[in-house]
Amino acid sequence: MSGLVFGSAPGSATGGATGPATGPATGPATRGATRPAGAGSGAAATAYVLRRAWVGGATRDDVLVEVADGRFTRVEPGGAVGEGRAAVVLDGLVVPGQANAHSHAFHRALRGRTQRGRGTFWTWREQMYAVAARLDPDSYHRLARAVLGEIVASGVTTLGEFHYLHHRPDGTPYPDHAMELALVEAARAVGLRLTLLDTCYLSSGFGAPVEGVQRRCSDGSAQAWAERRAALVERLAGCDDVVVGAAIHSVRAVPRADLPTVVAAAAGDPLHVHLSEQPAENAACLAAHGVTPTRLLADAGALGPRTTAVHATHLTDADVDLLGGSGTRVCLCPTTERDLGDGVGPARRLADAGAVLSLGSDSHAVVDPWEEMRALELDERLTSRRRGHWSADELLAAGTDHAGLGFPDAGRLEVGARADLVVLDTSSPRTAGTGDDEHTAVFAASAADVLAVMVDGRWVVGPAAPAPAQPLGAALAAAIQEVLP
């Protein structure tokens, strides 16, 4: 039998929890709370026997893990539980928690709507702005809570939220980081770790002022953005479940002279940037500065291992060398890139040059980390007319890159790492007969096959998770309807 089984391991006492299968909570949450590091963890270790698990780059049988204070204290294939000790048996295929490195939570309201008729990235953007104009802290919290519930239920345990809706529609600030905390509290409500990528957004184009809804994105200057972000970092200091990173929206939205200010403000923290998503951006950058966006960022000192370039679709050979040679991370978002007609980026060439790859769902046209993984391979097959660009292990490694989000201690089953687990059904119509190994996860499974999710030692999805206050679908429908134009 495949599935989630709460029972006893051989030689142990009966253990564990029971209860109906549930998703992440979607009911009311306390607003404005700050959770300190380690809050909610207990000292007693819980033992689990993973019938099949991807550990250390290979699928192994009967892996014994112990969890205490939100971390793995034991990971041992074939290990013995010990007489008289309780253990929880997890049947199915267990893999580490996934990292979604690029998200715009409010874009989820556009699913099934912007796909109607013809258009381009730029016509899609106008519909996106129409939703952005209607959000306030309360409606954003309700929407984000439902959207992040869908994300964690798909197997994601850390989310990188590329956030630029900072202010009121007229550009005046909300008190006490209201929009930012709406996202933080939404993530906590569903048990998801959050990297809040606070975004600098100062221009509507090279040398052009912000206009329309973009006014709520701008702090007026790079220095004002840095000061507001610094206050947010202080506000959330000591939290174990939130990292406040930084982002350059794009080279068209942050003037060349301001790039070093953003880089300096982000020192030591994750720094993300939309890069060369559209040929029009490249052409405009060349016209304004005589260099590609990648070179512009390199000259500003923005590249390196703490930086993640998102999309990186339309690159020159020199751009690939700059990104790879600097060890810059690159986040591909295949389901959004195909939805918007952006193109297929040179992922294999980037990895071979030294870039570290990660994955994101971006606009949430699809929320399915397993689909993002296989799309990386399948899209390259379409452009090259060849198979086998990526192994399943490589794609799982891209899907579990939490380091680029400031959580280097997550994404693997090993002693000392954060205790994240995703249990996949291996007997569904999608996964049955596929081998019950890493190839099942990457090339067969979908978000619908996720049976349970543990984040930092807490079950947030599955039979042992708290029962939801409202069905996830109903919460999504209500929150989206509220913000539609």
VODRENSE-907802 format. One record per residue (C-alpha): x, y, z; residue number from 1. Coordinates in pm, 1 decimal, padded with zeros to 6 digits. Layout:
# residues N
{r {X, Y, Z}, NUM},
...
//
This chain:
# residues 485
{r {00000.0, 00000.0, 00000.0}, 1},
{r {00124.4, 00348.1, -00081.8}, 2},
{r {00021.1, 00653.7, 00110.1}, 3},
{r {00064.1, 00810.4, 00450.5}, 4},
{r {00047.7, 00551.9, 00726.5}, 5},
{r {00059.4, 00639.6, 01094.2}, 6},
{r {00151.7, 00315.6, 01261.6}, 7},
{r {00442.5, 00130.5, 01416.2}, 8},
{r {00777.3, 00040.5, 01272.5}, 9},
{r {00909.7, -00313.8, 01314.8}, 10},
{r {01035.1, -00366.3, 01667.7}, 11},
{r {00874.3, -00050.0, 01803.1}, 12},
{r {00570.6, 00053.0, 01997.3}, 13},
{r {00273.5, 00195.2, 01816.6}, 14},
{r {00323.7, 00564.3, 01756.2}, 15},
{r {00201.5, 00873.1, 01595.0}, 16},
{r {-00097.3, 01083.1, 01516.0}, 17},
{r {-00426.5, 01023.5, 01351.1}, 18},
{r {-00686.1, 01236.1, 01180.1}, 19},
{r {-00844.4, 01315.0, 00847.5}, 20},
{r {-00641.6, 01429.7, 00550.8}, 21},
{r {-00628.3, 01806.7, 00556.8}, 22},
{r {-00470.5, 02100.3, 00381.4}, 23},
{r {-00320.3, 02419.3, 00518.7}, 24},
{r {-00536.7, 02634.2, 00739.5}, 25},
{r {-00727.0, 02916.1, 00572.7}, 26},
{r {-00918.9, 03070.9, 00861.0}, 27},
{r {-00856.7, 03391.9, 01057.6}, 28},
{r {-00508.2, 03462.4, 01193.8}, 29},
{r {-00369.6, 03696.9, 01453.9}, 30},
{r {-00227.9, 04002.5, 01279.4}, 31},
{r {00097.1, 04174.5, 01367.8}, 32},
{r {00258.8, 03893.8, 01564.8}, 33},
{r {00630.5, 03822.7, 01549.9}, 34},
{r {00745.1, 03464.3, 01596.4}, 35},
{r {01094.7, 03442.3, 01748.0}, 36},
{r {01354.4, 03188.8, 01648.9}, 37},
{r {01269.4, 02838.1, 01761.9}, 38},
{r {00918.9, 02923.0, 01876.8}, 39},
{r {00679.1, 02632.1, 01881.9}, 40},
{r {00941.3, 02355.8, 01877.9}, 41},
{r {00962.9, 02083.8, 02138.2}, 42},
{r {01260.3, 01904.3, 02287.9}, 43},
{r {01133.3, 01546.3, 02254.3}, 44},
{r {01250.9, 01361.6, 01943.9}, 45},
{r {00998.2, 01196.3, 01713.7}, 46},
{r {01105.6, 00896.7, 01506.4}, 47},
{r {00986.4, 00826.5, 01151.4}, 48},
{r {01050.6, 00533.0, 00922.4}, 49},
{r {01048.1, 00644.8, 00558.5}, 50},
{r {00967.0, 00340.8, 00346.8}, 51},
{r {01118.8, 00503.6, 00037.6}, 52},
{r {01316.3, 00827.9, 00051.5}, 53},
{r {01552.3, 01033.2, -00163.3}, 54},
{r {01857.8, 01078.4, 00060.1}, 55},
{r {02202.9, 01191.9, -00043.4}, 56},
{r {02121.9, 01179.5, -00413.8}, 57},
{r {01978.0, 00827.0, -00414.2}, 58},
{r {01646.8, 00658.8, -00334.7}, 59},
{r {01677.4, 00431.2, -00031.2}, 60},
{r {01449.0, 00195.7, 00161.2}, 61},
{r {01349.5, 00211.2, 00528.3}, 62},
{r {01525.3, 00531.4, 00627.3}, 63},
{r {01500.8, 00605.2, 00998.5}, 64},
{r {01488.9, 00974.9, 01081.7}, 65},
{r {01447.3, 01147.4, 01413.8}, 66},
{r {01327.4, 01504.9, 01451.8}, 67},
{r {01375.6, 01734.3, 01751.2}, 68},
{r {01345.7, 02113.0, 01778.7}, 69},
{r {01255.5, 02133.0, 01411.9}, 70},
{r {01569.9, 01960.4, 01284.2}, 71},
{r {01684.5, 01616.0, 01184.2}, 72},
{r {01885.5, 01459.0, 01464.2}, 73},
{r {01920.4, 01120.3, 01297.0}, 74},
{r {01904.6, 01007.2, 00933.1}, 75},
{r {01996.2, 00642.1, 00889.3}, 76},
{r {01896.5, 00409.3, 00604.3}, 77},
{r {01803.5, 00071.7, 00752.4}, 78},
{r {01834.6, 00202.6, 01105.8}, 79},
{r {01668.6, 00029.6, 01398.4}, 80},
{r {01413.8, 00219.8, 01604.3}, 81},
{r {01484.0, 00030.7, 01922.2}, 82},
{r {01255.9, -00172.3, 02143.2}, 83},
{r {00985.7, 00018.2, 02322.5}, 84},
{r {01023.4, 00331.5, 02112.5}, 85},
{r {00740.3, 00473.2, 01904.7}, 86},
{r {00788.8, 00547.4, 01535.9}, 87},
{r {00565.6, 00689.7, 01266.2}, 88},
{r {00574.7, 00500.0, 00937.0}, 89},
{r {00557.9, 00711.2, 00624.5}, 90},
{r {00465.5, 00502.1, 00324.5}, 91},
{r {00508.3, 00642.0, -00026.9}, 92},
{r {00808.8, 00835.4, -00160.1}, 93},
{r {00959.5, 01096.3, 00073.3}, 94},
{r {01169.1, 01383.1, -00062.8}, 95},
{r {01297.0, 01707.7, 00090.8}, 96},
{r {01076.6, 02015.1, 00098.9}, 97},
{r {01079.8, 02213.1, -00224.1}, 98},
{r {01194.6, 02573.8, -00263.0}, 99},
{r {00987.5, 02808.8, -00478.4}, 100},
{r {01242.5, 03080.7, -00549.3}, 101},
{r {01019.5, 03326.0, -00734.4}, 102},
{r {00660.8, 03419.2, -00655.7}, 103},
{r {00424.0, 03710.7, -00703.7}, 104},
{r {00136.0, 03596.4, -00482.7}, 105},
{r {-00127.1, 03835.2, -00620.2}, 106},
{r {-00072.2, 03715.8, -00977.6}, 107},
{r {-00268.1, 03401.8, -00885.3}, 108},
{r {-00585.0, 03609.1, -00934.4}, 109},
{r {-00507.5, 03619.4, -01307.7}, 110},
{r {-00511.9, 03243.2, -01367.3}, 111},
{r {-00766.6, 03145.5, -01631.1}, 112},
{r {-00831.1, 03511.3, -01718.6}, 113},
{r {-00522.1, 03648.6, -01891.9}, 114},
{r {-00502.3, 03336.7, -02109.7}, 115},
{r {-00811.3, 03443.6, -02305.5}, 116},
{r {-00751.0, 03571.8, -02654.6}, 117},
{r {-00425.6, 03699.0, -02797.5}, 118},
{r {-00158.5, 03921.8, -02652.1}, 119},
{r {00198.6, 03952.1, -02526.3}, 120},
{r {00380.2, 03990.1, -02197.0}, 121},
{r {00303.2, 04361.7, -02215.1}, 122},
{r {-00074.5, 04318.5, -02254.8}, 123},
{r {-00067.8, 04066.2, -01969.0}, 124},
{r {00111.0, 04325.2, -01757.1}, 125},
{r {-00174.9, 04573.0, -01792.7}, 126},
{r {-00420.0, 04316.6, -01654.4}, 127},
{r {-00179.8, 04244.5, -01369.8}, 128},
{r {-00161.7, 04614.8, -01281.7}, 129},
{r {-00540.9, 04631.2, -01266.0}, 130},
{r {-00541.2, 04372.5, -00985.8}, 131},
{r {-00244.0, 04535.8, -00811.4}, 132},
{r {-00435.1, 04865.1, -00793.5}, 133},
{r {-00713.9, 04708.6, -00585.1}, 134},
{r {-00513.7, 04547.1, -00307.0}, 135},
{r {-00490.2, 04677.1, 00049.2}, 136},
{r {-00329.3, 04507.4, 00352.0}, 137},
{r {-00644.1, 04319.6, 00453.0}, 138},
{r {-00740.7, 04195.7, 00107.5}, 139},
{r {-00376.4, 04115.3, 00032.4}, 140},
{r {-00354.7, 03907.3, 00350.2}, 141},
{r {-00667.1, 03710.0, 00257.9}, 142},
{r {-00548.4, 03653.2, -00096.7}, 143},
{r {-00193.3, 03565.7, 00002.9}, 144},
{r {-00309.6, 03326.4, 00272.8}, 145},
{r {-00513.9, 03128.4, 00021.2}, 146},
{r {-00244.4, 03138.8, -00247.4}, 147},
{r {00032.1, 03037.2, -00008.9}, 148},
{r {-00193.6, 02758.3, 00113.0}, 149},
{r {-00202.6, 02623.9, -00241.2}, 150},
{r {00174.4, 02658.7, -00265.5}, 151},
{r {00259.2, 02470.1, 00055.1}, 152},
{r {00008.7, 02196.8, -00035.1}, 153},
{r {00207.7, 02138.6, -00355.5}, 154},
{r {00518.2, 02042.3, -00154.8}, 155},
{r {00692.4, 02379.7, -00112.5}, 156},
{r {00842.5, 02459.0, 00227.8}, 157},
{r {01027.6, 02787.1, 00151.0}, 158},
{r {00888.2, 03061.8, -00070.7}, 159},
{r {01069.7, 03357.4, -00223.2}, 160},
{r {00812.5, 03636.2, -00256.6}, 161},
{r {00930.7, 03908.8, -00495.1}, 162},
{r {00735.4, 04191.5, -00333.4}, 163},
{r {00691.2, 04542.9, -00467.6}, 164},
{r {00340.8, 04654.7, -00360.5}, 165},
{r {00468.5, 04860.0, -00067.9}, 166},
{r {00243.2, 05165.8, -00046.5}, 167},
{r {-00107.4, 05299.5, -00095.2}, 168},
{r {-00221.4, 05350.0, -00455.9}, 169},
{r {-00118.2, 05716.7, -00441.9}, 170},
{r {00230.8, 05624.1, -00321.2}, 171},
{r {00192.7, 05730.4, 00042.1}, 172},
{r {00324.4, 05477.3, 00295.2}, 173},
{r {00115.6, 05244.6, 00505.1}, 174},
{r {00202.8, 05244.2, 00875.1}, 175},
{r {00426.7, 04971.2, 01016.2}, 176},
{r {00502.8, 04787.1, 00689.3}, 177},
{r {00140.6, 04677.7, 00654.7}, 178},
{r {00169.3, 04520.2, 00309.8}, 179},
{r {00488.1, 04335.9, 00397.1}, 180},
{r {00349.4, 04201.1, 00723.3}, 181},
{r {00034.0, 04087.6, 00544.4}, 182},
{r {00256.3, 03846.9, 00350.8}, 183},
{r {00455.5, 03738.9, 00655.4}, 184},
{r {00141.3, 03659.9, 00850.6}, 185},
{r {-00012.9, 03476.1, 00555.1}, 186},
{r {00293.5, 03251.7, 00534.3}, 187},
{r {00281.4, 03180.3, 00906.5}, 188},
{r {-00086.1, 03096.0, 00890.0}, 189},
{r {-00016.9, 02810.4, 00647.3}, 190},
{r {00315.9, 02701.4, 00797.9}, 191},
{r {00537.5, 02817.3, 00511.5}, 192},
{r {00883.7, 02971.5, 00554.0}, 193},
{r {00911.3, 03303.7, 00372.1}, 194},
{r {01190.7, 03498.1, 00209.5}, 195},
{r {01044.7, 03843.0, 00158.7}, 196},
{r {01238.1, 03995.9, -00130.2}, 197},
{r {01171.9, 04364.0, -00068.1}, 198},
{r {01194.9, 04520.8, -00412.3}, 199},
{r {01337.9, 04852.7, -00522.9}, 200},
{r {01120.1, 04992.3, -00805.0}, 201},
{r {01181.6, 05354.6, -00905.8}, 202},
{r {01116.7, 05390.9, -01278.4}, 203},
{r {00864.7, 05282.5, -01541.2}, 204},
{r {01145.2, 05249.7, -01793.1}, 205},
{r {01495.4, 05372.7, -01860.8}, 206},
{r {01486.6, 05732.3, -01735.9}, 207},
{r {01104.5, 05748.3, -01712.0}, 208},
{r {00917.4, 05818.7, -01386.1}, 209},
{r {00674.4, 05570.8, -01234.0}, 210},
{r {00316.1, 05613.5, -01347.4}, 211},
{r {-00026.9, 05484.1, -01253.2}, 212},
{r {-00027.0, 05187.0, -01018.2}, 213},
{r {00354.2, 05185.3, -01021.5}, 214},
{r {00340.0, 05473.8, -00772.7}, 215},
{r {00259.4, 05227.2, -00497.9}, 216},
{r {00580.1, 05039.5, -00577.8}, 217},
{r {00820.9, 05334.0, -00550.7}, 218},
{r {00991.1, 05475.9, -00242.6}, 219},
{r {01101.3, 05780.3, -00443.9}, 220},
{r {01473.5, 05707.7, -00422.6}, 221},
{r {01707.6, 05416.0, -00368.4}, 222},
{r {01814.2, 05561.9, -00034.5}, 223},
{r {01453.5, 05589.4, 00085.3}, 224},
{r {01394.8, 05228.2, -00021.6}, 225},
{r {01708.1, 05118.6, 00168.3}, 226},
{r {01595.5, 05298.8, 00483.7}, 227},
{r {01244.9, 05149.6, 00471.5}, 228},
{r {01386.4, 04801.9, 00413.0}, 229},
{r {01635.3, 04843.2, 00698.7}, 230},
{r {01344.6, 04925.5, 00930.6}, 231},
{r {01163.0, 04611.5, 00811.7}, 232},
{r {01474.3, 04401.0, 00876.0}, 233},
{r {01483.7, 04538.9, 01230.1}, 234},
{r {01110.4, 04476.6, 01271.9}, 235},
{r {01154.3, 04106.2, 01189.3}, 236},
{r {01493.5, 04053.0, 01353.6}, 237},
{r {01526.9, 03724.8, 01537.9}, 238},
{r {01260.6, 03541.7, 01339.5}, 239},
{r {01357.2, 03191.7, 01236.1}, 240},
{r {01083.0, 03158.1, 00974.4}, 241},
{r {01137.4, 03479.8, 00774.8}, 242},
{r {01433.9, 03618.3, 00582.3}, 243},
{r {01412.9, 03974.9, 00452.8}, 244},
{r {01603.2, 03979.7, 00126.8}, 245},
{r {01623.0, 04249.1, -00138.0}, 246},
{r {01541.1, 04278.9, -00505.7}, 247},
{r {01613.2, 04499.1, -00801.7}, 248},
{r {01289.5, 04483.0, -00993.9}, 249},
{r {01479.0, 04508.5, -01323.6}, 250},
{r {01741.7, 04728.9, -01483.4}, 251},
{r {01461.1, 04927.2, -01644.1}, 252},
{r {01300.0, 04997.3, -01302.5}, 253},
{r {01616.4, 05091.3, -01108.6}, 254},
{r {01837.8, 05357.5, -01269.1}, 255},
{r {02201.2, 05269.0, -01331.3}, 256},
{r {02325.7, 05521.3, -01075.2}, 257},
{r {02107.2, 05365.1, -00804.6}, 258},
{r {02210.7, 05003.0, -00853.1}, 259},
{r {02515.4, 05026.6, -00619.5}, 260},
{r {02292.1, 05162.9, -00341.2}, 261},
{r {02066.0, 04859.6, -00365.8}, 262},
{r {02361.7, 04620.9, -00379.5}, 263},
{r {02517.3, 04779.8, -00070.1}, 264},
{r {02190.2, 04772.0, 00122.9}, 265},
{r {02148.8, 04400.7, 00045.3}, 266},
{r {02499.6, 04307.0, 00156.6}, 267},
{r {02494.4, 03960.6, 00312.6}, 268},
{r {02129.9, 03897.9, 00222.5}, 269},
{r {01967.5, 03734.1, -00081.0}, 270},
{r {01941.5, 03974.5, -00377.1}, 271},
{r {01710.2, 03886.7, -00666.1}, 272},
{r {01649.5, 04060.4, -00999.2}, 273},
{r {01433.2, 04007.8, -01307.4}, 274},
{r {01684.2, 03971.9, -01590.9}, 275},
{r {01639.5, 03971.7, -01968.2}, 276},
{r {01290.5, 03828.0, -01960.2}, 277},
{r {01200.5, 04011.4, -02280.2}, 278},
{r {01404.5, 04107.7, -02590.0}, 279},
{r {01250.8, 04456.6, -02563.2}, 280},
{r {01423.6, 04505.4, -02227.3}, 281},
{r {01759.2, 04409.8, -02377.6}, 282},
{r {01712.4, 04647.3, -02671.5}, 283},
{r {01613.0, 04936.3, -02445.3}, 284},
{r {01912.0, 04874.2, -02217.4}, 285},
{r {02150.4, 04871.7, -02511.8}, 286},
{r {02000.3, 05195.1, -02641.6}, 287},
{r {02023.5, 05366.0, -02301.3}, 288},
{r {02359.5, 05236.2, -02178.4}, 289},
{r {02533.5, 05054.2, -02462.3}, 290},
{r {02553.1, 04726.7, -02266.6}, 291},
{r {02330.6, 04429.0, -02192.3}, 292},
{r {02136.8, 04411.8, -01863.4}, 293},
{r {02373.3, 04140.5, -01739.2}, 294},
{r {02678.5, 04357.8, -01801.8}, 295},
{r {02504.1, 04653.0, -01635.8}, 296},
{r {02447.9, 04443.5, -01323.2}, 297},
{r {02803.3, 04310.8, -01330.2}, 298},
{r {02943.9, 04664.1, -01349.6}, 299},
{r {02733.1, 04760.4, -01046.0}, 300},
{r {02871.7, 04468.4, -00842.4}, 301},
{r {02533.2, 04297.8, -00834.6}, 302},
{r {02637.5, 03949.1, -00948.9}, 303},
{r {02761.0, 03668.9, -00725.0}, 304},
{r {02648.0, 03366.3, -00522.7}, 305},
{r {02398.4, 03564.6, -00311.0}, 306},
{r {02228.7, 03700.6, -00622.7}, 307},
{r {01955.4, 03520.4, -00815.5}, 308},
{r {01879.8, 03631.2, -01171.1}, 309},
{r {01519.3, 03545.1, -01248.3}, 310},
{r {01429.4, 03422.2, -01599.0}, 311},
{r {01760.2, 03505.3, -01776.2}, 312},
{r {01587.4, 03401.6, -02096.8}, 313},
{r {01747.2, 03614.9, -02367.4}, 314},
{r {02122.4, 03613.0, -02305.4}, 315},
{r {02432.4, 03658.6, -02514.5}, 316},
{r {02723.5, 03416.7, -02482.6}, 317},
{r {02906.6, 03684.9, -02284.7}, 318},
{r {02607.4, 03714.4, -02049.4}, 319},
{r {02616.0, 03340.0, -01984.3}, 320},
{r {02985.9, 03360.6, -01903.1}, 321},
{r {02932.5, 03654.3, -01665.8}, 322},
{r {02655.5, 03478.4, -01474.8}, 323},
{r {02831.6, 03142.9, -01461.4}, 324},
{r {03175.3, 03282.4, -01385.1}, 325},
{r {03043.6, 03483.9, -01090.9}, 326},
{r {02852.1, 03188.0, -00947.4}, 327},
{r {02526.6, 03381.3, -00972.6}, 328},
{r {02211.8, 03179.4, -00917.9}, 329},
{r {01952.5, 03166.5, -01195.5}, 330},
{r {01585.2, 03100.3, -01124.9}, 331},
{r {01388.7, 02954.1, -01413.4}, 332},
{r {01008.0, 02971.5, -01410.0}, 333},
{r {00915.6, 02740.0, -01699.0}, 334},
{r {00537.6, 02732.9, -01656.7}, 335},
{r {00513.5, 03113.1, -01646.3}, 336},
{r {00768.4, 03161.4, -01923.2}, 337},
{r {00566.1, 02939.0, -02152.6}, 338},
{r {00234.8, 03095.8, -02041.1}, 339},
{r {00360.3, 03444.5, -02128.1}, 340},
{r {00536.6, 03333.9, -02446.1}, 341},
{r {00868.7, 03457.5, -02308.6}, 342},
{r {01084.5, 03187.5, -02461.5}, 343},
{r {01317.6, 02915.3, -02332.5}, 344},
{r {01635.6, 03023.8, -02155.7}, 345},
{r {01979.5, 02859.9, -02193.9}, 346},
{r {01954.5, 02666.5, -01867.7}, 347},
{r {02198.8, 02388.7, -01952.4}, 348},
{r {02459.8, 02633.6, -02077.3}, 349},
{r {02418.3, 02843.7, -01764.3}, 350},
{r {02466.4, 02543.6, -01536.0}, 351},
{r {02768.8, 02425.6, -01733.5}, 352},
{r {02917.7, 02775.6, -01701.5}, 353},
{r {02885.4, 02764.8, -01321.5}, 354},
{r {02544.9, 02914.3, -01242.8}, 355},
{r {02336.7, 02747.5, -00971.0}, 356},
{r {01981.2, 02682.1, -01088.7}, 357},
{r {01660.0, 02714.4, -00892.2}, 358},
{r {01291.4, 02709.9, -00984.7}, 359},
{r {00989.1, 02931.7, -00926.3}, 360},
{r {00622.5, 02952.5, -01016.2}, 361},
{r {00627.8, 03332.2, -01071.7}, 362},
{r {00273.6, 03422.6, -01187.0}, 363},
{r {00117.3, 03099.2, -01053.5}, 364},
{r {-00041.5, 03012.3, -01385.8}, 365},
{r {00054.8, 02668.3, -01253.0}, 366},
{r {00142.8, 02586.1, -00891.5}, 367},
{r {00327.7, 02256.8, -00917.7}, 368},
{r {00701.4, 02229.1, -00837.3}, 369},
{r {00718.0, 01884.6, -00998.7}, 370},
{r {00591.9, 02029.8, -01327.2}, 371},
{r {00850.2, 02310.8, -01307.0}, 372},
{r {01125.1, 02049.9, -01273.4}, 373},
{r {01029.0, 01838.1, -01569.3}, 374},
{r {00946.4, 02144.3, -01778.8}, 375},
{r {01311.7, 02246.6, -01751.5}, 376},
{r {01404.3, 01925.1, -01932.0}, 377},
{r {01107.6, 01909.4, -02166.6}, 378},
{r {01139.3, 02269.0, -02286.5}, 379},
{r {01503.6, 02208.7, -02376.4}, 380},
{r {01394.6, 01901.9, -02571.2}, 381},
{r {01162.5, 02120.8, -02777.6}, 382},
{r {01431.1, 02374.1, -02863.4}, 383},
{r {01713.4, 02124.9, -02921.4}, 384},
{r {01514.0, 01826.3, -03049.1}, 385},
{r {01723.3, 01608.6, -02816.8}, 386},
{r {01645.1, 01426.9, -02490.5}, 387},
{r {01839.3, 01387.3, -02168.6}, 388},
{r {01965.6, 01734.7, -02081.4}, 389},
{r {01906.7, 01687.5, -01707.8}, 390},
{r {01907.1, 01391.9, -01472.3}, 391},
{r {01631.0, 01353.1, -01215.7}, 392},
{r {01884.5, 01418.3, -00939.7}, 393},
{r {01990.3, 01746.4, -01100.5}, 394},
{r {01630.5, 01860.3, -01132.7}, 395},
{r {01553.5, 01769.8, -00770.4}, 396},
{r {01862.7, 01965.8, -00666.9}, 397},
{r {01730.0, 02269.7, -00854.5}, 398},
{r {01392.8, 02225.6, -00687.8}, 399},
{r {01548.1, 02215.1, -00340.9}, 400},
{r {01780.9, 02517.4, -00357.9}, 401},
{r {01678.9, 02690.9, -00036.1}, 402},
{r {02024.4, 02851.6, -00003.3}, 403},
{r {01941.5, 03117.0, -00260.8}, 404},
{r {01653.2, 03219.6, -00034.1}, 405},
{r {01872.8, 03254.2, 00273.5}, 406},
{r {01795.0, 02911.8, 00423.9}, 407},
{r {02110.1, 02709.1, 00346.8}, 408},
{r {02019.6, 02458.9, 00619.3}, 409},
{r {01709.4, 02333.5, 00435.1}, 410},
{r {01646.6, 02112.8, 00132.9}, 411},
{r {01813.5, 01786.9, 00229.0}, 412},
{r {01758.9, 01493.0, 00458.8}, 413},
{r {02066.4, 01500.7, 00680.3}, 414},
{r {02150.9, 01549.2, 01045.4}, 415},
{r {02134.3, 01914.7, 01145.2}, 416},
{r {01920.1, 02024.8, 00852.8}, 417},
{r {01574.0, 02171.7, 00897.2}, 418},
{r {01319.7, 01892.4, 00925.0}, 419},
{r {01120.9, 01931.2, 00604.4}, 420},
{r {00953.7, 01630.7, 00444.3}, 421},
{r {00721.6, 01585.0, 00147.4}, 422},
{r {00537.9, 01254.3, 00110.8}, 423},
{r {00431.6, 01162.1, -00243.5}, 424},
{r {00169.0, 00905.2, -00334.6}, 425},
{r {00324.4, 00634.2, -00550.4}, 426},
{r {00000.9, 00455.6, -00637.6}, 427},
{r {-00198.1, 00732.9, -00805.8}, 428},
{r {-00292.7, 00713.7, -01175.7}, 429},
{r {00003.9, 00943.2, -01243.1}, 430},
{r {00268.6, 00765.0, -01039.0}, 431},
{r {00168.6, 00395.6, -01034.7}, 432},
{r {00427.0, 00172.1, -01195.8}, 433},
{r {00687.9, 00446.5, -01237.5}, 434},
{r {00956.0, 00297.7, -01011.3}, 435},
{r {00890.5, 00475.5, -00681.8}, 436},
{r {01217.7, 00667.6, -00702.6}, 437},
{r {01349.3, 01011.8, -00799.1}, 438},
{r {01217.9, 00967.6, -01153.5}, 439},
{r {00869.8, 00926.1, -01009.7}, 440},
{r {00899.2, 01262.8, -00835.0}, 441},
{r {01037.4, 01450.0, -01135.9}, 442},
{r {00876.1, 01288.3, -01438.4}, 443},
{r {00545.6, 01150.5, -01307.7}, 444},
{r {00417.2, 01315.7, -00990.5}, 445},
{r {00209.5, 01631.0, -00966.9}, 446},
{r {00098.0, 01857.7, -00685.2}, 447},
{r {-00211.2, 01635.3, -00653.6}, 448},
{r {00015.7, 01350.3, -00538.5}, 449},
{r {00140.5, 01534.2, -00229.1}, 450},
{r {00000.5, 01349.9, 00072.9}, 451},
{r {00174.6, 01536.2, 00353.6}, 452},
{r {00418.8, 01820.8, 00412.4}, 453},
{r {00637.2, 01884.9, 00717.1}, 454},
{r {00803.0, 02225.2, 00769.7}, 455},
{r {01059.2, 02266.3, 01048.5}, 456},
{r {00932.5, 01953.2, 01219.3}, 457},
{r {00562.8, 02050.5, 01206.1}, 458},
{r {00308.7, 01877.5, 00984.3}, 459},
{r {00130.6, 02153.1, 00791.4}, 460},
{r {-00038.0, 01936.4, 00525.9}, 461},
{r {-00174.0, 01585.5, 00568.6}, 462},
{r {-00339.4, 01363.7, 00830.6}, 463},
{r {-00140.4, 01503.1, 01123.4}, 464},
{r {-00183.4, 01870.4, 01026.2}, 465},
{r {-00441.6, 02100.7, 01185.8}, 466},
{r {-00780.8, 02085.1, 01018.9}, 467},
{r {-00845.9, 02384.5, 00789.4}, 468},
{r {-01098.5, 02644.2, 00894.4}, 469},
{r {-01217.2, 02671.7, 00533.5}, 470},
{r {-01163.8, 02455.5, 00223.7}, 471},
{r {-00874.0, 02588.3, 00019.8}, 472},
{r {-01073.1, 02616.9, -00302.2}, 473},
{r {-01342.0, 02823.9, -00132.8}, 474},
{r {-01081.7, 03051.1, 00025.2}, 475},
{r {-00913.5, 03106.8, -00311.8}, 476},
{r {-01242.0, 03180.0, -00488.4}, 477},
{r {-01353.3, 03434.3, -00227.1}, 478},
{r {-01019.6, 03611.4, -00203.3}, 479},
{r {-00978.0, 03635.9, -00581.0}, 480},
{r {-01329.5, 03761.0, -00638.6}, 481},
{r {-01266.1, 04038.5, -00387.7}, 482},
{r {-00972.5, 04184.4, -00582.8}, 483},
{r {-01087.4, 04145.0, -00940.4}, 484},
{r {-01156.3, 04471.9, -01127.0}, 485},
//
